[in-house]
Amino acid sequence: MEKDFSRKFLQKLGKRLRKNENDYQDIDDLSIYRRTFDNTLVKSGEMLNQYLIKNDNNFILSGRLKRNKSIIRKLIREPNMDLSRMSDIAGLRIIVKDIESQLQLSSVVESSMDTEKINNYVDTKNNYRAIHI
């Protein structure tokens, strides 16, 4: 039987997870919900990989699902966030050799894909040099 992860269900689950009132069923539900992103992650990774290869870029591409503990920590850290709106449960990472390659590749990705939000951390002082698209 497949779970129906309606918006209301996810909001309630997120509230329980945030308050640490969760039981094994809540953790199981969160794990099952995370797995609903598997197919999208794989298809997006394949599409991005083919695009990058076609455009002759040197890169390493990896994907991941946010761990249950990280999801719960984010819900606690951001009290206005609800699980149904969490947009970074699945993510792809492109690793390139230097900042110049990173900036060039990010502009290619931004122009060729539908992007919602871009956070550029390249100029920060803490040595974190990522661009989140």
C-alpha positions, 0 to 999 in steps of 0.5 A: 500500500502506497502512502498518500503524502498530502500537504496536510499529512506532511505538515502534521508529520513535520510538526511532530518531528520538530517537537521530537514527539515522533515515534517509529511510525513517524520515522518510517513515514519520513523515510518512505517520503524521502524515497519518493524523491529517488526517481526524480533524483536519478532522472535529473542526474541523468539529464544533467550528466548528459547535458554536461558531457555534451557541452564538454565540461570536466566535472564530477556529478553526485547526488544525495537525499538529505538524511532523516536527522538533517531533515529533523534538524532543519525543521527545528532550526527553521520553525516556519518551515514545514515539511511539505515545502522543504525543497532540498531533500534531494540534491545534485552536486557538480564538482569542478576544478576551480572558481572560474569553471564553477562560475562558467558552469553555473551560468550554463546550468542557470540558462538551460534549466528552470531555476527557482532560486540561486544562492552564491556563496563563492565570496564568503569568508568561511571557505564554503565556495558553493553555488546553490541553484 
